[in-house]
Amino acid sequence: MVFDIDKEFLLKDKSTNWTSFSAAIIRASHIHQLDSNNSIQLFIYLDKDSEYAKKLTEKFLANKDISDLKDSDIGKVSSDFFKKLLVISDCDKLFQGFLTIINHLINFEKPHPKDERITKAIAFITNHQGQPLKIKDVANHINLSESRLRFLFKKQVGQPIQSFMLWLKVIHSLNLVLKGKQITNTAYDVGFWDASHMNRSYKELLGVAPSNIKKYEKELKIISCGNTNFYTFRTEILKNWDSEKPYKIIDI
């Protein structure tokens, strides 16, 4: 998803001409071009296998690859809200802000109580970042078969366990790359097969090779949240930054 902070940006793909947007949602892996139009944009990437992404796709991208969000409830969020997201570096506050945005686009359903074994599995995975962890290791830790773990994880978290583990590898490695660590060493340290595997994962999930991260860091504000376990996060969603009381509380 892309949101303009000051005015409008331009989007096109192979079948359309340049079109102005103030907010848009783009289907995962859809090839497109974006012209910033000398403005400032906020980008939000969602795992295509997550429940949030599936609901957004169903609502806005049923028969198209790029959809204008100008007629959605996102227009009720003030421009100051988006501007503050650009200067905040606190991961918890960023996460609250992003959930507020998504909540204006789709309705949250009350989450089902999480199986304690899945909560334990998530904690085990997040506490072993940088180690060559396999799904069977997680399954053995919580005394489940690998197939049962895969089923329960997808059902309760909303994405396959292998996708979750890959995202954590990318986030962990991004922190190291931003600190100046060499890509080849980083790849092995966080559990990728090699630098090529890490490169493919970055392009798939972030749309950019790790070798370009430092280059883009000069032009973009990159915040990598590697130590926060968002999957067991209690979030209070506000109408706006100045709201004193939350209008929705979500326990994920």
N, C-alpha and C positions, 0 to 999 in steps of 0.2 A: 504494500500500500504506500502511496505517495501523497503527502500533504504539503501544499505551498504555504509559506509563512507570510510573505509580503503581497504577492499578486497572483500570477499564474505561470505554469510551466507548459511545455509542449510535448506531446507524445505522438508517435506514429509507429506503424508496423508495415509489413510488405503489402498489405491490402488497403491501407488507409493513408490519408495525407496528414500533415501536421495539424494537430487539434489542441486547443487550449483547455487546460484543466486547472482547477484549484485543489481538487482531491480526486484520486483515482485508485482503482484496485486492478491488479494485473495478474492473470493466471500464471501459476508456477511454470517455469521453463519456457514461457512464451517469448519469442525473440522480438525485441522492440528497440526503439531509440527514444531517448529523452533529452530534451533541450531545456536547460535550467532557466533560460530566458532572463538571465541576469538577476534571478531571484534566489531564494533560499528554500530548500525542501527538507522535509522530514521523511525518512524511509523507515517502514516497519516490515520486517521479514517474518513470516510465519512458516513453520514446518507444514508442508502440504498434507501430511498425514495426521495433523492434529485436528481435534474436533472443531476448534475455532476456525481453522482454515477451510474445513469441509463445509461448515455452515455459511461462511462468507462466500465460498464458491457457489454453493447452491442458490443463495439469495441474489448475488450480483453478477455471476458469470455463467448462468445456465446455458445461454446460447451465444456467448461472446467471450473474447479473450481479454479485453480491456473495458472497464465500466466506469462511468462518471459517478462520483459519489455526491454530487452537488445537491441532489434531491433527497438524500438520506438525512437522518437525524444528526449527522456529524456537523451540520451547519449550526446546531445549537451550542456547539463548543466554541468558546471565544478564541480569537487569534492569540490572545495573551497566554492561553493555556499551552498552545503549541510552541510559542516562543520560549516559555519557561522550560519545556522539555529539552530544548536545544542547549540550555546552559546548566542543567542539572547533571551531576556526576554520581549521585547516590543511586545505586542500583534498585533498592527497594522503592524509592520514590518514582524512578523511571518505570518500574513494573506496574505500579499503581496507575500512573498516567496512561500507559499503553492499554491497560485493561479498561480504563474509563473510555478511551477511544473506541475500543472494540465493542463495549457495552452500548454505545450509541449506534452501532451498526447491526448487531444481532442481539437476540435475547439470551441471557444466561439461564440455563436450567440449574436447579438445585443439584449439586453433585451428590452422587451416591457415596455412602460411607466407604472409605477405602479399606480394603483388606490389609490387615496389619502386616502380612507377609510382603505385600507390594511396597508398603511404606518402608519396611526393613530392606527390601531389595534396592530401592532408590537411595536410601542412606548408604548402603554398602557400595553402590556404584560411585556416588559422589565423593565418598571418603577414600576411594582408591583411584582417583584420577592420576594419570601418569604411570599407571601400572598396566601390564599386558593382560587385562581382564577379559575373560570370555563369558558368554551367556551361561555356559554350563557351570562356571565358577559361582555366578550369582545364584543359579538354581540350587547348587549344592549348599550354599550358605543358608538358604531359607527352607531347605528340605522339600523342594518341589522338583518334579521332572522338568526338563527343559521345555517340552511342549506345553505343559500346564502353565509354566511361568510366562511363556510367550502369549498364551491366550489371555490370562488374567491381566497382564501388563497392558496389552492393547485395549482390553475392555475397560479398564479403570483409569488409565492415564490418557488414552485417546490416541496414542501413537505406538508403533512397534518398538520393542525394547532395543532393537539394533539401531533404530533411528535416534532414540534417546541417547544411547551410548556414543554414537557418532557425533551428535551435536556437542556433547560434553568434551569430546576430544578436540573438536574444532575450537571451542571456546577456550579450553585450556591452552592449546597451542597458540591461539591468537594472543593471549596474554604474554607468552614467551617471545613471540615474534615482535610484538610491540616494544618489548624490552631490549630488542636487538640480537636475540639468539639466532644462530644460523639455522636455516630451514631444514637441512638434512639432519642435524642433531636434534632439532625439535621434533621432527617426524618420529624418530625412534623413541625419544623420551616420553612421548604421550601415547604411544602404542599403535601408530600407523605402520603399515608394512614397510613403507619406504617413502621417500620424498614425493614420488609420483602419485602414490595413493593419497597423500596429504593434499597434493595439488589438485587432484580430481575432486576430492571432497570439498575443498574450498570453492571451486568453480561451481559445483552443484548446489551448495548451500548458501554461499555468499555472493556468487557471481563474479568473483575476482580471485586471481591466483595469489598465494601468500607472498610471492616475490614483489607484488605490487602494493602490499599493505602499507609499507613505509612511505611509498610514493603518495598514496591516497591520504595518508595521515596528515600530510601537509595541507590538504584541501578539505578534508572532512574531519569531523569530531567522532572518534571511534572510542566507544566505551565497551569493554568486555567484562561481563559479570561472571566470574568463574567460581566464586565462593558462596553464592547464594543458591539455596535449594528451592527454586520457584515452585516445584511440584508439591511441596507441603507448605505452601505459603498462605497466610491469612491476609486477605486484602480488603481494605475499606475503600469503596469507590465513591468519589465525591462528584457532585454536579459540576463543580469548578474549583479552582485553587482556593477561592475565598470561602468556600462552604465550611461551616463549623461542625456539622454532623454528616456522617456518611448516609447515603440513601440506599446503599446495598453493601452487605458484607459477604464475602465469598471465602469459604475454606476449601482449598484445592488439595 
